[in-house]
């Protein structure tokens, strides 16, 4: 036998067991710590704007470097084929490590001569 019972009737029949399901008391309601849809969309748009600004700055840096002559690029330790990789983090780390090692080697060589 199936009987449909309204929630108000359940609350009357079993007042001590199910009343927390039928109240809007904020102390008994579960917390919702997840950000809302609009908060997530706003965060995504902010990340996109940050990425676009960084991309624009990277393109400006590459364009500025591409205007230099081969001799000027050689002065800063680059060749024209490096320009597209200048903004790559791995390339920058390798390049900086090589320059630091070359600088340390030249300092020890100059002290050995002196």
Phi, psi and omega in degrees: 000127178249131181231133177270132182233131179286155182295331178294322179293322178295319180296327178285318183288324184230070188293332185272345187262320190242010185294331181292342177282340187249010179250157176255029179289123184290340178287328182264347180282144179292148179283143176246099183270353181286141176291152181286172179300317182291326175294318178294319177296318178298318178295320178295319179294321178296318177296321179296317179296320178296316180296317180296320178295319178294320179296318179297318178296320178296318179296321178295321179295317179295318178298320179294318178293326181291340177282347179284154177282167179299324180293317179293323176295319179296327178298327179262008173084024179240157169241163186301328180289344178281346189298323181287342181257002184302324183272002177281127185297320180294317179297316181297318180295316179296316181298315180294322178295318179294319178294321179295319179294320179294322178293320179293322179293322181289327177292319180290327178291322181289327177288327180291327180284327187285000000 
